[in-house]
Amino acid sequence: MFSCLFARRHIGVFRFLFLLLTWLGAALCAAPVTFVFTSDVHYGINRGNFRGAVNVTAQDVNRALVATINRLPTEVLPQDQGLRAGQVIGPIDFVVVTGDISNRQERYPLPIQSATVSWQQFEEGFIRRLSLKNHTGQFAPLLLVPGNHDVSNAIGSPSKLLPTTDATTMAEIYNRMMLPEKPRTKGNFRYPDDRVLFARDFGGAHCIFLTMWPDRATRTWIAEDLRALPVTTPVLLFCHDQPDIEAKHLTNPNGRHDINPKDKFENVVPDIIAGGTTVDAPTIIEQRALATFLKSHPNIVGYFHGNANWNEFYTWTGPDDAIALNVFRADSPLKGKESGKHENRLSFQVVTYDVTTQSLTSRECLWNAEGRSATDATPAGWGATWTGSLAPRKK
């Protein structure tokens, strides 16, 4: 009886608390979201030059990168007409790295360390050093997807590897992102069965993180995932490969469909290439299938990738000019097309979006703009800016 009386007297309080928490949750969901996007950190190789030194390890370069990322909350956004222009950045909601965490463990021309060693360095120099907090005061999640180097280390490569396979990086990414009941190890990890494929919601947007590229099986998963989602909810995709996928990343169409030095297919994407028998073949058929899928899901409004590395905001129109997808390409701290030769061009992207205004701004953060004279305390610079809509695509 006492319990019943207590419940009756306090039901109003509980209802008030429930409504308050619901309101706070809605307020947090509606707040603008800011995240950091980078790619291709390539532990295991060196930069030719960095801050006055030569042949600098990925460990040292990425430590400097992380130091700049950690200072972002006190940095001021540029006056560029984008979202929150001129304001202090403040909390960061998440950080994403779209693959090639470990470089391919090749024997020649110089031996490159194993995926096991590269992952240990990434864990020490990147994961443990990140100190960003989100809007709730918790550590901002680090979200990872694998790249072709990570996959090749696990399954083998047309080039000679030492060891022949090492699935450490793939297993670690899988365990951290998928949280399996039985954690994978480099001994029991199986590709492509163990695919990194998950979704997280941030500030009213639905973010999907996937292995390599939206292949046939992945598109099926995404379609099912989006089935109950309102078409007005913006969806962002994060993966390693650009929409116009390279033929060599697809699966070998020849013979036993295996990985071999003659055919040179990497088999890091399960779909067998349909448009030819060599790594120089066009991927029009695969691209057309992706474009058709995207047209049926107009709320997929952003695509973030690495692989071919320089800062770029562009529109992918597909092989038939039948779609207009906003795409964001990230630089690499080790293998950037431009920043590889000009260290003052090293960059990552700081992205802010607001679902209430249906807008997104991505800014190129030049984290080593001072080049040789830069230190870990040097303020970040700003480069190109892109602002666009999160509303469902009309094309």
C-alpha positions in Angstrom: 0.0 0.0 0.0 2.8 2.4 0.8 4.3 1.8 -2.6 1.0 2.6 -4.3 0.5 5.8 -2.3 4.1 6.9 -3.0 3.6 6.3 -6.7 0.4 8.3 -6.8 1.9 11.2 -4.9 5.0 11.3 -7.1 3.5 10.4 -10.5 3.4 14.2 -11.3 7.1 14.5 -10.4 8.0 11.5 -12.5 6.0 12.9 -15.4 7.6 16.3 -15.1 11.1 14.7 -15.1 10.2 12.5 -18.1 9.0 15.6 -20.0 12.0 17.5 -19.0 14.4 14.8 -20.1 12.5 14.5 -23.4 12.7 18.2 -24.0 16.4 18.2 -23.2 17.0 15.3 -25.5 15.1 17.1 -28.3 17.1 20.2 -27.7 20.4 18.4 -27.9 19.3 16.6 -31.1 18.3 20.0 -32.6 21.6 21.6 -31.7 24.2 22.2 -34.4 26.7 19.3 -34.7 30.4 19.7 -35.3 32.7 16.9 -36.3 36.3 16.3 -37.6 36.8 14.4 -40.8 40.2 13.0 -41.8 41.6 10.0 -43.6 44.6 7.9 -44.6 46.9 8.3 -41.6 49.1 5.4 -42.9 51.0 4.3 -39.9 54.1 2.5 -41.1 55.5 5.0 -43.6 57.3 8.3 -43.4 56.9 11.8 -44.7 59.7 13.3 -46.8 59.7 16.5 -44.8 57.8 18.0 -41.9 58.6 21.0 -39.7 62.2 21.2 -40.6 62.9 17.5 -40.4 63.2 14.9 -43.1 62.0 11.3 -43.3 59.5 11.9 -40.4 57.5 8.9 -39.1 53.8 8.6 -39.3 53.9 8.5 -35.5 55.4 12.0 -35.2 53.3 13.5 -38.0 50.0 12.1 -36.6 50.9 13.2 -33.1 51.1 16.8 -34.4 47.8 16.3 -36.2 46.1 15.1 -33.0 47.5 18.0 -31.1 45.9 20.4 -33.5 42.6 18.5 -33.4 42.6 18.7 -29.5 42.9 22.5 -29.7 39.9 23.0 -31.9 37.4 23.8 -29.2 39.2 27.1 -28.5 39.8 28.0 -32.2 37.6 30.5 -33.9 35.8 29.7 -37.2 36.5 32.0 -40.1 34.2 34.8 -41.3 33.1 32.9 -44.4 29.3 33.1 -44.4 29.1 29.5 -43.3 27.4 28.0 -40.3 28.6 29.6 -37.0 31.1 31.8 -38.9 33.3 33.8 -36.6 32.3 31.8 -33.5 34.5 29.8 -31.1 34.2 26.1 -32.2 33.5 24.7 -28.8 32.5 21.0 -28.3 33.2 18.4 -31.0 30.6 15.7 -31.4 32.7 13.0 -33.1 35.9 12.4 -35.1 36.0 10.1 -38.1 38.9 8.5 -39.9 37.9 6.9 -43.2 40.5 4.2 -43.5 44.1 3.3 -44.3 45.1 3.4 -40.7 47.9 1.0 -41.3 49.9 1.1 -44.4 50.2 -2.0 -46.5 53.0 -4.2 -45.0 54.9 -4.6 -48.2 58.4 -6.2 -48.5 59.6 -4.0 -51.3 61.1 -1.5 -52.2 61.6 -1.0 -48.4 60.1 -3.3 -45.8 57.1 -1.7 -44.0 56.1 -2.7 -40.5 53.2 -5.2 -39.9 49.6 -4.2 -39.3 50.1 -5.2 -35.6 52.8 -2.6 -35.1 51.0 0.0 -37.0 47.8 -0.5 -34.9 49.8 -0.3 -31.7 51.2 3.1 -32.9 47.8 4.3 -33.9 46.3 3.4 -30.5 49.1 5.2 -28.7 49.5 8.2 -30.9 45.9 8.8 -32.0 43.3 7.0 -29.9 44.9 7.6 -26.5 45.9 11.2 -27.2 42.5 12.5 -28.4 40.9 14.5 -25.7 37.9 16.2 -27.3 34.6 16.5 -25.5 31.1 16.6 -27.0 28.1 18.7 -26.0 27.3 16.5 -23.0 30.9 16.7 -21.6 31.7 13.1 -22.6 34.7 12.2 -24.8 33.9 12.6 -28.4 33.6 9.1 -30.1 36.3 8.2 -32.6 34.6 6.5 -35.5 36.6 4.3 -37.9 36.1 2.5 -41.2 38.9 0.4 -43.0 40.7 1.3 -46.1 42.2 -0.9 -48.9 45.6 -1.1 -47.1 43.9 -2.3 -43.9 41.9 -4.9 -45.8 44.9 -6.0 -47.9 46.9 -6.6 -44.8 44.2 -9.0 -43.6 43.5 -10.9 -46.8 46.7 -10.6 -48.8 47.8 -8.4 -51.8 49.0 -8.7 -55.3 52.2 -7.2 -54.0 54.4 -9.2 -51.6 53.6 -8.7 -47.9 55.5 -9.6 -44.8 53.8 -11.2 -43.0 51.6 -12.5 -45.8 48.5 -11.6 -43.8 48.0 -9.7 -40.6 44.3 -8.9 -39.7 45.1 -6.9 -36.5 43.9 -3.5 -37.8 40.7 -5.0 -39.3 39.9 -7.0 -36.1 40.5 -3.9 -33.9 38.3 -1.7 -36.0 35.6 -4.3 -36.1 35.7 -4.8 -32.3 35.6 -1.1 -31.5 32.9 -0.2 -34.0 30.7 -3.3 -34.1 31.1 -4.4 -30.4 30.7 -8.1 -31.2 29.8 -10.6 -28.4 32.9 -12.6 -29.4 35.7 -10.2 -30.2 37.7 -10.8 -33.3 41.5 -11.4 -33.3 43.9 -11.5 -36.2 43.5 -15.3 -36.0 39.8 -15.6 -36.3 38.9 -12.4 -38.3 37.2 -13.4 -41.6 36.7 -11.0 -44.5 34.2 -10.2 -46.0 31.9 -11.8 -43.4 33.2 -9.5 -40.7 32.2 -6.2 -42.2 32.2 -2.8 -40.5 28.8 -1.5 -41.1 26.8 0.6 -38.6 24.8 3.8 -38.1 24.8 6.5 -35.5 22.5 9.5 -35.1 24.0 12.9 -34.3 21.8 16.0 -34.0 19.0 14.7 -36.1 21.2 13.4 -39.0 21.6 9.6 -39.7 25.3 8.8 -40.2 26.3 5.5 -41.8 29.8 4.1 -41.6 30.7 1.3 -44.0 33.6 -0.8 -45.3 35.3 0.4 -48.4 32.4 1.3 -50.7 28.6 0.9 -51.0 28.7 -2.5 -52.8 25.7 -4.6 -53.5 25.4 -6.2 -50.1 26.0 -2.9 -48.3 23.3 -1.2 -50.4 20.9 -3.9 -49.3 21.7 -3.2 -45.6 21.4 0.5 -46.1 18.0 0.2 -47.8 16.7 -1.9 -44.9 18.3 0.5 -42.3 16.6 3.5 -44.0 13.2 1.8 -44.4 11.7 3.3 -41.2 13.5 6.6 -41.5 11.5 9.7 -42.6 12.7 10.9 -46.0 13.3 14.3 -44.5 16.0 12.9 -42.2 19.4 13.7 -43.8 21.7 10.7 -44.2 25.5 11.0 -44.5 27.7 8.1 -45.7 31.3 7.6 -44.6 33.7 5.1 -46.3 37.1 4.9 -47.9 36.6 4.8 -51.6 35.2 7.6 -53.8 31.9 7.0 -55.6 33.7 6.4 -58.9 35.5 3.4 -57.5 38.8 2.1 -58.9 38.6 -1.2 -60.8 41.6 -2.7 -58.8 39.6 -2.5 -55.6 36.8 -4.8 -57.0 37.0 -8.6 -57.1 39.0 -10.4 -59.8 36.7 -11.6 -62.6 39.3 -14.1 -63.8 39.9 -17.7 -63.1 39.4 -18.5 -59.4 38.7 -14.8 -58.6 41.7 -14.8 -56.4 44.4 -12.3 -55.4 47.5 -12.7 -57.6 50.3 -10.6 -59.0 49.3 -11.2 -62.6 45.7 -9.9 -62.5 46.5 -7.4 -59.7 42.9 -7.1 -58.4 42.9 -6.4 -54.6 39.5 -8.0 -53.9 38.8 -5.5 -51.1 35.3 -4.9 -52.4 33.3 -8.2 -52.8 31.5 -7.3 -56.1 33.2 -8.9 -59.1 34.0 -6.3 -61.6 31.4 -6.4 -64.5 33.0 -4.1 -67.1 36.2 -5.8 -68.0 39.0 -8.3 -67.0 41.9 -5.9 -66.1 42.5 -3.3 -63.4 42.3 -0.7 -66.2 38.7 -1.6 -66.9 36.0 1.1 -66.5 33.7 0.8 -63.5 30.7 2.4 -65.2 28.4 -0.6 -64.4 29.2 -0.4 -60.7 28.9 3.4 -60.6 25.6 3.2 -62.4 24.2 0.8 -59.8 25.3 3.1 -57.0 23.7 6.1 -58.7 20.4 4.2 -59.2 20.4 3.3 -55.5 21.1 6.8 -54.4 18.3 8.2 -56.6 15.9 5.9 -54.7 17.1 7.4 -51.4 17.1 11.2 -52.0 17.8 11.9 -48.3 21.4 10.5 -48.7 22.8 14.0 -49.1 26.5 13.7 -48.2 29.3 11.2 -49.0 32.7 11.4 -47.2 35.8 9.5 -48.4 39.5 9.2 -48.5 41.7 7.0 -50.8 42.8 9.6 -53.4 43.9 12.3 -51.0 43.4 16.1 -51.3 40.9 18.5 -49.8 37.9 18.7 -52.2 34.2 19.5 -52.1 32.5 18.3 -55.2 29.3 17.1 -56.8 29.3 13.5 -58.1 26.9 13.2 -61.0 27.4 9.5 -61.8 28.3 8.1 -65.2 25.1 9.3 -66.8 24.8 12.8 -65.2 21.7 11.5 -63.5 22.4 12.5 -59.9 23.9 15.4 -57.9 25.5 14.1 -54.7 27.5 16.3 -52.4 30.9 14.6 -51.8 33.7 15.5 -49.4 37.3 14.2 -50.0 39.9 14.3 -47.2 43.6 15.0 -47.4 46.1 12.5 -45.9 48.8 13.6 -43.4 51.2 11.1 -45.1 50.2 10.7 -48.7 48.4 13.9 -49.8 48.5 14.7 -53.5 49.2 18.3 -52.7 50.3 18.3 -49.1 52.8 15.5 -49.7 55.0 18.0 -51.4 53.8 21.2 -49.7 53.4 20.7 -46.0 51.6 24.0 -45.5 48.7 22.4 -47.4 48.1 19.6 -44.8 44.5 19.7 -43.9 41.5 18.0 -42.4 37.9 19.1 -42.5 35.8 20.6 -39.7 32.2 20.0 -40.5 29.2 21.7 -38.9 25.5 20.9 -39.7 22.2 22.0 -38.4 19.1 20.0 -39.3 16.7 22.8 -38.2 18.0 25.0 -41.0 18.8 22.0 -43.3 22.3 23.2 -43.9 25.9 22.0 -43.7 29.3 23.8 -43.8 32.6 22.0 -44.3 35.8 23.9 -43.8 39.3 23.0 -44.8 41.4 23.3 -41.6 45.1 23.9 -42.6 46.6 22.4 -39.5 50.3 23.0 -40.6 49.8 26.3 -42.4 53.1 27.7 -41.0 55.1 24.8 -42.5 58.6 24.5 -41.3 58.1 27.1 -38.5 54.9 25.4 -37.1 54.7 23.8 -33.7 52.0 21.9 -31.9 50.9 25.3 -30.4 50.6 27.1 -33.7 47.0 28.2 -34.4 45.2 26.4 -37.2 44.6 28.2 -40.5 41.6 28.0 -42.7 41.3 27.3 -46.4 38.3 26.5 -48.6 34.7 26.4 -47.4 31.6 24.7 -48.7 28.0 25.4 -47.5 25.0 23.6 -48.9 21.6 22.0 -48.1 20.7 18.9 -46.1 17.3 18.8 -47.8 16.4 15.7 -49.8 18.1 15.8 -53.2 16.0 16.7 -56.2 18.3 14.8 -58.5 
